[in-house]
Amino acid sequence: MARLRAIDVARGAGVSVQQVRNYEAEGVLPPLARTEAGYRIFTPEHAAALRVVRLLAEGHGWERARIVMRSVHAGDVATALAELDRSHAELDRERSEIAGVLGAFATLLPLPTGAPARAVFRIGAVADAVGVRTSALRVWERHGLLRPSRERVTGYRVYDDAELRRARVVALLRRGNYPISIVRAVIDELRTTGSPHRVRAELARREQDLHRRSLLRLQASAALYEYLTRVQ
Protein backbone atom coordinates (compact mmCIF):
# COMPACT_ATOMS: atom_id res chain seq x y z
CA MET A 1 0.00 0.00 0.00
CA ALA A 2 1.25 3.49 -0.84
CA ARG A 3 2.94 5.42 1.92
CA LEU A 4 1.96 8.94 2.88
CA ARG A 5 3.70 11.53 5.00
CA ALA A 6 1.98 12.95 8.03
CA ILE A 7 1.90 16.33 6.32
CA ASP A 8 0.12 14.79 3.32
CA VAL A 9 -2.55 13.23 5.56
CA ALA A 10 -2.93 16.48 7.48
CA ARG A 11 -3.30 18.64 4.38
CA GLY A 12 -5.83 16.24 2.86
CA ALA A 13 -8.05 16.63 5.93
CA GLY A 14 -7.40 20.34 6.48
CA VAL A 15 -5.78 19.83 9.89
CA SER A 16 -2.33 20.20 11.38
CA VAL A 17 0.23 17.44 11.75
CA GLN A 18 -0.17 17.71 15.52
CA GLN A 19 -3.90 17.10 15.17
CA VAL A 20 -3.17 13.97 13.16
CA ARG A 21 -0.93 12.78 15.99
CA ASN A 22 -3.68 13.58 18.47
CA TYR A 23 -6.14 11.48 16.46
CA GLU A 24 -3.65 8.62 16.51
CA ALA A 25 -3.23 8.95 20.28
CA GLU A 26 -7.02 8.83 20.69
CA GLY A 27 -7.13 5.51 18.87
CA VAL A 28 -9.49 6.66 16.14
CA LEU A 29 -7.03 5.88 13.32
CA PRO A 30 -5.92 2.39 12.29
CA PRO A 31 -2.75 1.14 14.01
CA LEU A 32 0.38 2.74 12.56
CA ALA A 33 3.52 0.93 11.49
CA ARG A 34 6.89 2.64 11.86
CA THR A 35 10.09 2.75 9.91
CA GLU A 36 13.33 1.44 11.36
CA ALA A 37 14.11 5.03 12.30
CA GLY A 38 10.83 5.26 14.23
CA TYR A 39 8.89 7.44 11.81
CA ARG A 40 5.16 6.83 11.49
CA ILE A 41 4.00 5.19 8.28
CA PHE A 42 0.71 6.57 7.01
CA THR A 43 -1.32 5.05 4.20
CA PRO A 44 -4.43 6.06 2.22
CA GLU A 45 -6.39 4.02 4.79
CA HIS A 46 -5.33 6.44 7.51
CA ALA A 47 -6.30 9.39 5.34
CA ALA A 48 -9.72 7.83 4.76
CA ALA A 49 -10.18 7.09 8.47
CA LEU A 50 -9.30 10.68 9.32
CA ARG A 51 -11.95 11.98 6.93
CA VAL A 52 -14.55 9.64 8.45
CA VAL A 53 -13.79 10.51 12.04
CA ARG A 54 -14.02 14.23 11.32
CA LEU A 55 -17.40 13.77 9.64
CA LEU A 56 -18.58 11.63 12.55
CA ALA A 57 -17.45 14.24 15.05
CA GLU A 58 -19.25 16.98 13.14
CA GLY A 59 -22.46 15.01 12.88
CA HIS A 60 -22.51 12.95 16.08
CA GLY A 61 -20.09 14.68 18.43
CA TRP A 62 -16.50 13.84 19.29
CA GLU A 63 -17.18 11.34 22.07
CA ARG A 64 -19.48 9.28 19.86
CA ALA A 65 -17.05 9.48 16.93
CA ARG A 66 -14.31 8.13 19.17
CA ILE A 67 -16.43 5.19 20.32
CA VAL A 68 -17.44 4.35 16.76
CA MET A 69 -13.95 4.45 15.25
CA ARG A 70 -12.31 2.63 18.14
CA SER A 71 -14.92 -0.10 17.83
CA VAL A 72 -14.45 -0.35 14.07
CA HIS A 73 -10.67 -0.72 14.38
CA ALA A 74 -11.12 -3.30 17.13
CA GLY A 75 -13.29 -5.36 14.78
CA ASP A 76 -16.43 -4.67 16.82
CA VAL A 77 -18.66 -3.21 14.12
CA ALA A 78 -21.82 -4.14 16.04
CA THR A 79 -20.93 -1.73 18.85
CA ALA A 80 -20.18 1.01 16.34
CA LEU A 81 -23.54 0.57 14.63
CA ALA A 82 -25.41 0.46 17.94
CA GLU A 83 -23.81 3.75 18.93
CA LEU A 84 -24.92 5.35 15.67
CA ASP A 85 -28.43 3.96 16.13
CA ARG A 86 -28.62 5.64 19.54
CA SER A 87 -27.49 8.90 18.00
CA HIS A 88 -30.16 8.81 15.31
CA ALA A 89 -32.78 7.84 17.91
CA GLU A 90 -31.89 10.96 19.91
CA LEU A 91 -32.61 13.10 16.87
CA ASP A 92 -35.92 11.34 16.39
CA ARG A 93 -36.90 12.00 20.02
CA GLU A 94 -35.92 15.65 19.68
CA ARG A 95 -37.96 15.95 16.49
CA SER A 96 -40.99 14.45 18.28
CA GLU A 97 -40.56 16.83 21.22
CA ILE A 98 -40.47 19.84 18.93
CA ALA A 99 -43.58 18.63 17.13
CA GLY A 100 -45.29 18.12 20.47
CA VAL A 101 -44.48 21.63 21.69
CA LEU A 102 -45.59 23.17 18.39
CA GLY A 103 -48.81 21.19 18.66
CA ALA A 104 -49.27 22.48 22.18
CA PHE A 105 -48.85 26.07 21.06
CA ALA A 106 -51.38 25.50 18.30
CA THR A 107 -53.99 24.90 21.02
CA LEU A 108 -53.29 28.13 22.86
CA LEU A 109 -55.97 30.78 22.57
CA PRO A 110 -55.71 34.42 23.70
CA LEU A 111 -55.52 34.31 27.48
CA PRO A 112 -58.47 35.80 29.41
CA THR A 113 -57.87 39.15 31.03
CA GLY A 114 -60.47 39.05 33.79
CA ALA A 115 -58.00 38.65 36.66
CA PRO A 116 -58.19 41.13 39.54
CA ALA A 117 -56.00 44.17 38.98
CA ARG A 118 -53.60 43.45 41.84
CA ALA A 119 -49.84 43.00 41.89
CA VAL A 120 -49.92 39.61 43.61
CA PHE A 121 -52.44 36.82 44.16
CA ARG A 122 -52.59 34.08 46.76
CA ILE A 123 -52.97 30.48 45.75
CA GLY A 124 -56.74 30.34 46.29
CA ALA A 125 -57.35 33.31 44.00
CA VAL A 126 -55.14 31.80 41.30
CA ALA A 127 -56.91 28.44 41.57
CA ASP A 128 -60.28 30.17 41.15
CA ALA A 129 -59.07 32.24 38.20
CA VAL A 130 -57.58 29.20 36.45
CA GLY A 131 -60.36 26.78 37.35
CA VAL A 132 -58.34 24.14 39.21
CA ARG A 133 -57.79 23.06 42.78
CA THR A 134 -54.99 24.52 44.85
CA SER A 135 -53.48 21.01 45.03
CA ALA A 136 -52.99 21.10 41.23
CA LEU A 137 -51.05 24.35 41.52
CA ARG A 138 -48.80 22.77 44.13
CA VAL A 139 -48.18 19.76 41.87
CA TRP A 140 -47.32 22.05 38.97
CA GLU A 141 -44.93 23.92 41.23
CA ARG A 142 -43.18 20.67 42.19
CA HIS A 143 -42.71 19.95 38.48
CA GLY A 144 -41.18 23.38 37.96
CA LEU A 145 -44.07 24.69 35.87
CA LEU A 146 -44.90 27.50 38.31
CA ARG A 147 -42.59 29.53 40.51
CA PRO A 148 -44.60 31.46 43.09
CA SER A 149 -42.79 33.59 45.61
CA ARG A 150 -43.55 33.68 49.35
CA GLU A 151 -44.88 36.39 51.60
CA ARG A 152 -42.16 37.44 53.96
CA VAL A 153 -44.22 37.27 57.15
CA THR A 154 -46.74 34.48 56.55
CA GLY A 155 -44.80 32.31 54.11
CA TYR A 156 -47.90 31.99 51.91
CA ARG A 157 -47.45 31.45 48.20
CA VAL A 158 -48.09 34.52 46.07
CA TYR A 159 -48.31 34.76 42.29
CA ASP A 160 -47.69 37.85 40.20
CA ASP A 161 -49.48 38.65 36.92
CA ALA A 162 -46.92 36.78 34.81
CA GLU A 163 -47.17 33.68 36.98
CA LEU A 164 -50.95 33.80 36.79
CA ARG A 165 -50.75 33.85 32.98
CA ARG A 166 -48.41 30.85 33.07
CA ALA A 167 -50.86 29.02 35.34
CA ARG A 168 -53.57 29.60 32.74
CA VAL A 169 -51.31 28.20 29.99
CA VAL A 170 -50.51 25.13 32.09
CA ALA A 171 -54.20 24.54 32.86
CA LEU A 172 -55.13 24.86 29.19
CA LEU A 173 -52.49 22.40 28.05
CA ARG A 174 -53.21 19.91 30.81
CA ARG A 175 -56.89 19.97 29.88
CA GLY A 176 -55.71 19.10 26.38
CA ASN A 177 -53.97 16.02 27.88
CA TYR A 178 -50.46 17.24 27.06
CA PRO A 179 -47.88 15.47 29.24
CA ILE A 180 -45.91 17.35 31.85
CA SER A 181 -42.74 17.18 29.73
CA ILE A 182 -44.39 19.06 26.86
CA VAL A 183 -46.02 21.58 29.17
CA ARG A 184 -42.68 22.22 30.84
CA ALA A 185 -41.05 22.83 27.47
CA VAL A 186 -43.73 25.36 26.58
CA ILE A 187 -43.46 27.18 29.91
CA ASP A 188 -39.66 27.20 29.77
CA GLU A 189 -39.81 28.77 26.33
CA LEU A 190 -42.33 31.36 27.50
CA ARG A 191 -40.09 32.25 30.43
CA THR A 192 -37.12 32.64 28.09
CA THR A 193 -38.73 34.60 25.27
CA GLY A 194 -41.86 36.05 26.86
CA SER A 195 -43.87 35.68 23.67
CA PRO A 196 -45.59 32.70 21.99
CA HIS A 197 -44.67 34.20 18.62
CA ARG A 198 -41.00 34.27 19.54
CA VAL A 199 -41.32 30.73 20.89
CA ARG A 200 -42.70 29.49 17.59
CA ALA A 201 -39.88 31.25 15.74
CA GLU A 202 -37.32 29.66 18.04
CA LEU A 203 -38.83 26.22 17.56
CA ALA A 204 -38.81 26.74 13.79
CA ARG A 205 -35.12 27.61 14.06
CA ARG A 206 -34.53 24.45 16.07
CA GLU A 207 -36.31 22.42 13.42
CA GLN A 208 -34.00 23.85 10.79
CA ASP A 209 -30.97 23.06 12.95
CA LEU A 210 -32.31 19.55 13.47
CA HIS A 211 -32.60 19.13 9.71
CA ARG A 212 -29.01 20.31 9.31
CA ARG A 213 -27.73 17.92 11.97
CA SER A 214 -29.68 15.06 10.43
CA LEU A 215 -28.01 15.67 7.07
CA LEU A 216 -24.59 15.82 8.74
CA ARG A 217 -25.23 12.46 10.39
CA LEU A 218 -26.41 11.01 7.11
CA GLN A 219 -23.21 12.21 5.42
CA ALA A 220 -21.12 10.71 8.24
CA SER A 221 -22.95 7.39 8.00
CA ALA A 222 -22.39 7.24 4.25
CA ALA A 223 -18.67 7.93 4.74
CA LEU A 224 -18.45 5.25 7.43
CA TYR A 225 -20.19 2.71 5.21
CA GLU A 226 -17.73 3.43 2.41
CA TYR A 227 -14.85 3.07 4.85
CA LEU A 228 -16.15 -0.25 6.18
CA THR A 229 -16.43 -1.71 2.69
CA ARG A 230 -12.86 -0.60 2.11
CA VAL A 231 -11.24 -2.09 5.22
CA GLN A 232 -13.30 -5.24 5.77
Number of C-alpha atoms within 10 A of each C-alpha: 7 8 12 16 13 21 15 16 22 18 13 13 16 11 13 14 16 12 12 21 15 13 17 16 10 12 17 23 25 20 13 12 12 11 8 7 6 8 12 16 16 22 19 14 18 21 21 19 22 24 19 26 25 18 23 27 17 16 22 23 15 15 10 19 24 21 16 25 26 20 19 23 18 12 12 13 16 12 16 20 16 12 18 21 11 12 16 17 12 12 16 14 11 15 15 12 15 21 16 19 22 17 13 21 18 11 11 14 9 6 11 10 8 7 15 12 9 8 10 20 20 16 20 16 17 26 20 12 17 22 13 15 13 16 12 12 23 17 12 19 14 11 13 13 24 20 19 20 15 13 12 8 6 7 9 12 17 20 21 16 16 12 20 23 19 20 26 20 25 23 20 20 20 15 9 12 11 17 11 16 13 20 24 19 17 26 22 15 19 17 14 11 13 13 12 16 12 14 22 18 12 14 17 15 12 15 16 12 12 17 14 13 17 17 13 18 23 17 17 24 19 14 18 23 12 13 17 14 8 10 11 7
